[in-house]
Amino acid sequence: MKKHLMEAASRGNAEAQFNLAMMCENGAADSRYPNQGNHSDAMRWLLAAATQGLPRAQIKLAEFYALEVETPGGSVKACGWYLIATANLEGIRLKEAQAAYRRLSDRLTPVQRDEAERFAEDWKPVGAALTEGLDLSGAAAGG
């Protein structure tokens, strides 16, 4: 199954990229036994799916950035991705994303909040994002 998922993800299928990211993060191997997760691969695949506009990938990417306290600007990136995701969510998922954004943005300076809002306002989805060449470092990654 992972082989087919990898092929679809490599072709730019956002759903496959998201699912592969979750498998990488959770350490799921084809043997059905858990192994050590690969966070950097998970981030790479999540970013590829998120840049295409998949809201659940955007939320998960925001959650990853929010947890990376040692990543410069991680909270700003997280807030930016939460804002982007809220444009395509509704119901309880929208409320959860808005609440997560509020909790995180309360810890930002006004300048950092402006940066996150600018990132979200300027962001445009890309078609069939592949993982090569995606920048995982800057707040404008994928934007």
Number of C-alpha atoms within 10 A of each C-alpha: 7 14 9 10 17 16 13 16 25 19 15 20 20 27 19 22 31 28 20 22 28 22 19 22 18 16 18 18 15 11 7 8 8 12 13 11 17 16 16 13 17 24 23 23 29 30 30 31 34 30 25 22 21 20 21 18 28 27 25 22 25 30 21 19 22 21 13 14 11 10 13 13 20 21 28 27 29 28 33 27 30 30 23 27 25 19 12 13 16 11 7 9 16 16 13 16 23 18 13 19 22 13 12 17 19 10 12 16 11 11 10 17 19 14 19 26 20 13 22 21 13 10 18 14 15 15 14 16 24 22 20 9 9 16 14 13 12 13 20 17 14 20 17
